Amino acid sequence: MNLSIKNVPDEVYEQIKKTAVEQRRSLNAQIVHLLATEAAANAGFEERAGTLCRSTAPDVKQRSVDPRRPGALMAGLRRVVVDSSVVLKWVLPEAGRSKALALLDEYEAGQTDLIAPGLLMKSAPRTLKAMQARRFDPVDARVGFRLLDLRRPLLVDGPARLRASFELSILHHLSFWDSVYLAFSIDKRCDIVTADRRFRSGAGKYYPFVILLGEEL
């Protein structure tokens, strides 16, 4: 059978064109509606979460790891490791959020360098997605992720510390992921701030530099 457009009757061809135009208009309208809905949701999420619509401090994006000294920051500031339990409070309306934002304020004001292993931007979004299934609609989750990506601490890549992390998890009965942050802070020789009381309780008795969010640094 020859299905060439040349064999389609004029009235059918015109109907196809008309239908295609209508579908295109409908799709454009849906896109406009979706963008408007997402914009409204962005504002609503910010309001519900109490998130300040602020830009990062001008120098934050310029702070980076010195390539000549792996693991050493170029900015000569106090360094503090933060885990995902703290970072998620920057974008979610949770208990202790004001304390987490105070730490973020120090970071954006150039008073402190907040650092984390690259794992952070794998574990935090996963937790955000899991919470979305129970507490947020997909639009709110997308906004939360964008804010998280905007305000993330400095991610310091380096050799994998998997063996050390595994040994720490066995030795102190910690989750493997908590042990990754602990091994990272030991390697960087700086305090780690967490909002996870179980992690603080399990590791703090052996490592006093594991600090619960809100405690004096």
Helices and strands as residue ranges (DSSP letters): G 5-7, H 10-49, G 60-62, E 78-82, H 84-87, G 88-90, H 97-108, E 112-116, H 120-135, H 138-151, E 154-155, H 162-172, H 176-188, E 191-194, H 197-204, E 210-212
